[in-house]
Amino acid sequence: MSVELDQQVGNSLYEKSLDCVHCGLCLTSCPTYLETGRETSSPRGRIYLMRGVAEGRLSVSETLSEEAFLCLGCRACETACPSGVRYGEMLEETRALVVGAGARRGPSAVLERWGLRLVASPRALHAAVALLGGLQRLGLDRLGLQLLPASLRARLGGLVPVVPPAAERKPLPEWFPAEGVRRGRVALLSGCVMSELFGSVHRATLRVLARNGFEVLVPRTQGCCGALHAHSGDDARAAELARVNLQAFAEVDTIVVNSAGCGAAMRDAGHWLPGEGEAFAAKVRDIAEFLDDVGIIQPKGRLEATVCYDDPCHLLHGQGVGPAVRRLLEAIPGLELLAHREADRCCGAAGIYNLTQPEMSAAVLARKLDALAETDPDIVATGNPGCLMQIAAGLTARGLRARAVHPIELLDEAYGRADEAPGTQPAIP
């Protein structure tokens, strides 16, 4: 099967492909190349396919579709590249080209379309998570899985997260006051998956920001960042969602984000909204990056634990934030930060990649779990919802004792342990 090329996308791909000098320094950073050993499954090989399509030597085919969507989009190749190739942009443009041409088919494509509609609709997502939580409380979730098609049931496996209590899924207050001397005001992205499954991380983020003198705004009109849509080739919907947030955060100077994938997508807003997205993107700061820059109030509470920090790809490679998180963790009294050899490697989550490419996702995760088993920490800390769910599922499946948490939760816990009496931390409605 072959289809016609969208010439505008083809021109963009051709121009960006010229930056690649085919040196191959990206190869050893690529998870799929390390697993398969195939040149076509490397960044260099995929760029060759993209350029071939752009030059008209190759057609938009199933081969291009398979390789474009086999890529995890971790962007580790961008960190390794000496020529500044914008591989992430090229990958998303290629996926949009494939989807637009109708070359993306099969169960994975159906799963993507269903998932993207769900996360973009706050009401539908809230209802779906509430239903899942109800089934879990009644012990019927496993029975519900048995009613799904075998292929989907196998993909979900142990990845279905435990739905938190309803109190953690309540909307955040629109304004949360600073403690002590006010240092400034920031806004917080609440997002979609984070609000439904990681409300505790949001509340920890509010408390830590308040403890450090920042009042926090949580605009009601904000929505999904569009990261999953961009990664799945729905560039038009990604642009629509970016514009909603551009308007929602128009009156603030700093947007704090505690989800690595969301932050990377928002920092790419100029790509989706040329001429207007650049100023919006410049406001975005990861929570660890922001706190590291402004300087935190030293936590007094001790947290006696060994911790492995695992870099989310879209924080390390997409946003260039790495040491800042480690500095925050090292500031916690009693905490011992341990290095592990796969810290800067992808965990295999990659949005919903662990559902659409379960075999490759499991192979990539296995490398990380091997490294974590060698180090044997009490805690694995990482700052992205997909990574948290993927690593938590992997730790459980391997029988490892570590628990997966967001770094901001550890800092929040250290502040809380310094309080003289229970309940002295600010309550969040």
C-alpha positions in Angstrom: 0.0 0.0 0.0 1.2 3.5 -0.8 -0.4 6.9 -0.7 0.4 10.4 -1.8 2.6 12.8 0.1 1.4 16.0 1.7 3.8 18.4 0.0 3.9 21.0 2.9 4.9 18.3 5.4 7.3 16.8 2.9 9.1 20.2 2.4 9.4 20.6 6.2 10.8 17.1 6.7 13.3 17.6 3.8 14.6 20.8 5.3 15.0 19.3 8.8 16.6 16.1 7.5 19.5 18.2 6.0 20.8 18.7 9.6 21.4 15.0 9.9 25.0 14.2 8.9 24.5 10.4 9.4 27.3 10.1 11.9 25.5 7.4 13.9 26.1 8.9 17.4 22.4 8.5 18.0 22.4 4.8 17.6 23.5 3.7 21.1 21.0 6.1 22.6 18.0 4.6 20.8 16.0 2.0 22.7 14.5 0.4 19.6 17.8 0.1 17.8 19.4 -1.5 20.9 16.6 -4.1 20.9 16.4 -4.9 17.2 19.8 -4.0 15.8 18.0 -2.8 12.7 19.2 0.4 11.0 15.6 1.3 10.0 14.7 1.2 13.7 17.2 3.9 14.6 16.9 7.7 14.4 19.3 7.8 11.5 17.4 5.0 9.7 14.1 6.7 10.3 15.4 10.0 9.0 16.6 8.3 5.9 13.0 7.0 5.4 11.6 10.5 6.0 13.9 12.1 3.6 13.2 9.4 1.0 9.5 10.2 1.2 10.2 14.0 1.1 12.3 13.6 -2.0 9.8 11.4 -3.7 12.1 8.4 -3.8 9.8 6.5 -1.3 6.0 6.6 -0.8 4.1 6.9 2.4 3.9 3.3 3.1 3.2 0.7 5.8 7.0 0.5 6.4 7.2 4.2 7.2 4.1 3.9 9.4 5.5 0.9 11.3 8.8 2.5 12.0 7.4 5.9 12.9 5.1 4.4 15.5 7.7 1.8 16.7 9.8 4.8 17.8 9.2 5.7 21.5 9.7 9.4 20.8 12.0 9.6 23.8 14.3 12.1 22.1 17.4 10.7 23.6 18.9 11.0 20.1 18.5 14.8 20.3 20.7 14.9 23.4 23.3 12.7 21.6 23.1 14.6 18.3 26.0 17.0 17.6 24.2 18.6 14.7 21.0 19.8 16.5 18.6 17.6 14.5 15.0 18.3 15.7 14.0 14.7 15.6 11.0 15.1 17.9 9.4 17.6 15.5 10.2 15.4 12.5 8.7 12.3 14.2 5.5 14.1 15.0 5.2 15.5 11.5 5.8 12.1 10.0 3.2 10.5 12.2 0.7 13.3 11.2 1.6 12.6 7.6 1.0 8.8 8.1 -2.3 9.3 9.9 -3.5 11.9 7.4 -2.7 9.5 4.5 -4.7 6.7 6.1 -1.6 4.5 6.5 -2.0 4.0 10.2 -4.4 1.1 10.8 -5.0 -1.9 13.0 -5.8 -2.4 16.7 -3.2 0.1 17.9 -4.7 2.9 15.8 -8.2 2.1 17.1 -6.8 2.2 20.7 -5.1 5.5 20.1 -8.2 7.1 18.7 -10.3 5.9 21.6 -7.7 7.1 24.2 -7.2 10.5 22.6 -10.9 11.2 22.6 -11.1 10.2 26.2 -8.3 12.4 27.6 -9.5 15.4 25.6 -12.9 15.3 27.3 -12.7 16.1 31.1 -16.2 14.8 31.7 -15.7 11.5 29.8 -12.3 10.9 31.4 -13.7 11.6 34.9 -16.6 9.3 34.4 -14.4 6.5 33.0 -12.0 6.7 35.9 -14.9 6.9 38.4 -16.3 3.7 36.8 -13.0 2.0 37.0 -12.6 3.0 40.6 -16.0 1.6 41.5 -15.2 -1.7 39.8 -11.9 -1.9 41.8 -13.7 -1.2 45.1 -16.1 -4.0 44.3 -13.4 -6.3 43.2 -14.9 -6.5 39.7 -12.1 -4.9 37.7 -10.5 -8.3 36.9 -13.9 -9.6 35.8 -14.3 -6.5 33.6 -11.0 -7.1 32.0 -12.2 -10.6 31.0 -15.0 -9.0 29.0 -12.5 -7.2 26.8 -11.1 -8.6 23.6 -8.2 -10.9 24.2 -5.7 -8.6 22.4 -6.7 -5.6 24.5 -6.8 -7.6 27.7 -3.2 -8.7 27.0 -2.1 -5.2 26.3 -3.6 -3.8 29.5 -2.1 -6.6 31.7 -0.9 -5.1 35.0 -0.9 -1.5 33.6 -4.3 -0.5 34.9 -3.6 1.9 37.8 -5.4 1.9 41.1 -7.8 4.7 41.1 -7.2 7.1 44.1 -10.0 8.1 46.5 -12.6 10.6 45.3 -11.1 13.3 47.6 -7.9 13.2 45.6 -9.8 13.5 42.3 -11.7 16.7 43.3 -10.9 19.8 41.4 -8.1 21.9 42.9 -8.9 25.3 44.4 -8.6 28.1 41.9 -6.3 30.0 44.3 -3.9 28.7 47.0 -2.2 31.1 49.3 1.5 31.4 50.0 2.9 30.8 53.5 5.1 33.3 55.3 6.7 36.0 53.2 5.1 36.0 49.7 7.8 35.6 47.0 5.6 35.5 44.0 2.6 34.0 42.1 2.6 31.1 39.7 0.0 29.0 37.9 -0.3 25.3 37.9 -1.2 23.0 35.0 -3.7 20.5 36.3 -4.0 18.6 33.0 -6.1 15.5 32.4 -4.4 12.2 33.6 -2.6 14.0 36.4 -5.9 15.3 37.8 -7.6 11.9 37.7 -4.9 9.6 38.8 -2.3 11.7 40.6 -4.2 14.3 42.6 -1.9 13.6 45.5 1.0 14.9 43.4 -0.9 18.1 42.6 -1.7 18.7 46.3 1.9 18.0 47.2 2.9 20.6 44.5 0.6 23.2 46.0 1.9 22.7 49.5 5.5 22.8 48.4 5.0 26.0 46.4 3.1 27.6 49.3 5.8 26.5 51.8 8.3 28.3 49.6 6.3 31.6 49.5 4.4 31.2 46.2 0.6 31.6 45.8 -0.8 29.4 43.1 -3.5 29.9 40.5 -5.3 27.0 38.9 -7.3 28.4 36.0 -10.6 26.6 35.5 -10.6 27.1 31.8 -7.4 25.1 31.2 -7.4 21.6 29.7 -5.4 18.7 28.3 -2.0 19.8 27.0 -2.3 17.9 23.8 0.9 15.9 24.2 -0.6 12.5 23.5 -2.4 13.9 20.4 0.9 15.4 19.1 2.7 12.1 19.7 0.0 10.1 17.9 -0.1 12.2 14.7 -3.2 14.4 15.5 -1.4 17.7 15.0 -4.6 19.6 14.4 -6.1 18.6 17.7 -2.8 19.2 19.5 -2.9 22.8 18.2 -6.5 23.3 19.3 -5.7 22.1 22.8 -2.6 24.3 22.9 -4.6 27.4 22.0 -7.1 26.6 24.8 -4.3 26.7 27.4 -2.7 29.7 25.8 -5.9 31.6 26.5 -6.3 30.1 30.0 -2.9 31.1 31.1 -2.7 34.4 29.3 -2.6 36.5 32.5 0.2 34.7 34.2 4.0 34.9 33.8 5.0 31.4 35.0 3.2 28.1 34.5 4.5 25.4 36.7 4.1 21.8 35.4 4.7 18.6 37.3 4.3 16.2 34.4 7.3 15.9 32.1 5.4 15.0 29.0 3.0 17.9 29.5 5.8 20.3 30.1 7.6 19.3 26.9 4.5 19.6 24.8 3.7 23.0 26.2 7.3 24.1 25.5 6.8 23.1 21.9 3.8 25.4 21.5 5.6 27.5 19.0 5.7 24.5 16.7 1.9 24.1 16.9 1.0 27.8 17.0 3.7 29.7 15.1 3.8 33.4 16.0 1.7 33.1 19.2 2.9 29.9 20.9 6.4 31.0 21.5 5.6 33.5 24.3 3.3 30.9 25.9 6.1 28.3 25.7 8.6 30.6 27.4 6.3 30.7 30.5 6.5 27.0 31.2 8.7 25.6 33.9 9.0 22.2 35.4 8.3 22.2 39.2 11.8 20.9 40.0 13.5 23.4 37.6 11.5 26.3 39.1 12.2 25.4 42.7 15.9 24.9 41.9 16.1 28.3 40.3 14.4 30.3 43.0 16.0 28.4 45.8 14.0 26.3 48.3 13.5 26.7 51.9 15.6 23.9 53.4 13.3 21.1 54.7 13.8 20.2 58.3 12.1 16.8 58.4 14.1 13.7 57.9 13.3 11.1 55.3 15.4 8.0 55.9 15.3 6.2 52.6 17.4 5.2 49.6 16.1 6.7 46.4 16.9 6.1 42.7 15.9 9.0 40.6 14.8 8.0 37.1 14.8 10.7 34.4 11.6 11.0 32.4 12.6 11.3 28.8 10.6 14.4 28.1 12.1 16.1 31.1 15.7 15.2 30.4 15.8 15.2 26.6 12.7 17.2 25.8 13.3 20.0 28.4 16.9 19.7 29.3 16.2 19.3 33.0 18.2 16.7 35.0 20.5 17.9 37.7 17.9 20.2 39.2 15.8 17.3 40.4 18.7 15.5 42.0 19.7 18.7 43.8 16.2 19.0 45.3 16.3 15.4 46.5 19.8 15.8 47.9 18.5 18.7 50.0 16.2 16.3 52.0 17.8 15.3 55.3 18.3 11.6 55.6 17.6 10.8 52.0 20.4 8.9 50.2 20.3 9.3 46.4 21.6 6.2 44.6 22.7 6.1 40.9 21.5 3.3 38.6 22.9 2.6 35.2 19.6 3.0 33.3 18.6 6.3 34.9 18.7 8.3 31.6 17.1 5.6 29.5 13.4 5.3 28.5 11.2 3.1 30.6 9.0 2.2 27.7 5.8 4.0 28.7 6.0 6.8 26.1 2.4 8.0 26.5 0.3 5.0 25.5 3.1 3.2 23.8 3.0 0.5 26.4 -0.5 -0.3 25.1 0.1 0.1 21.4 3.5 -1.6 21.3 3.4 -3.9 24.3 6.3 -6.2 23.3 8.8 -3.5 22.7 7.6 -1.6 25.7 8.2 -4.6 27.9 11.7 -5.2 26.5 12.7 -1.6 27.1 11.3 -1.7 30.7 13.2 -5.0 31.4 16.5 -3.2 31.0 15.5 -0.6 33.6 14.1 -3.1 36.0 17.4 -5.1 35.8 19.3 -2.0 36.8 16.9 -1.1 39.6 17.1 -4.7 41.0 20.9 -4.4 41.1 20.6 -1.1 43.1 17.6 -2.2 45.3 16.4 1.2 46.5 13.5 1.9 48.9 12.0 4.3 46.4 12.1 5.1 42.7 11.3 8.7 42.0 10.3 10.0 38.6 8.3 13.0 37.4 5.9 11.8 34.7 2.5 10.0 35.1 3.2 7.4 32.4 6.6 6.6 33.8 5.1 6.3 37.3 2.5 3.8 36.2 4.9 1.9 34.0 7.7 1.6 36.6 5.2 0.8 39.4 3.7 -2.0 37.3 7.2 -3.3 36.5 8.4 -3.2 40.2 5.3 -5.1 41.2 5.6 -7.7 38.4 9.3 -8.3 39.3 8.5 -8.5 43.0 10.9 -5.6 43.9 10.3 -3.8 47.2 10.7 -0.3 45.9 7.7 2.0 45.5 7.4 4.6 42.7 6.7 8.2 43.7 6.9 11.7 42.2 10.0 13.7 43.5 7.7 16.5 44.7 6.0 14.1 47.1 9.3 13.3 48.8 10.0 17.0 49.3 6.4 17.6 50.6 6.8 14.7 53.0 10.0 16.2 54.3 8.3 19.5 55.0 5.4 17.7 56.6 7.7 15.8 58.9 9.1 19.0 60.3 5.7 20.2 61.4 5.3 20.2 65.2 1.9 18.5 65.2 -0.3 16.6 62.7 -2.6 18.8 60.7 -0.3 21.9 60.7 0.2 21.6 56.9 -2.2 23.8 55.0 -5.4 21.9 54.1 -6.4 21.7 50.5 -10.2 21.6 49.8 
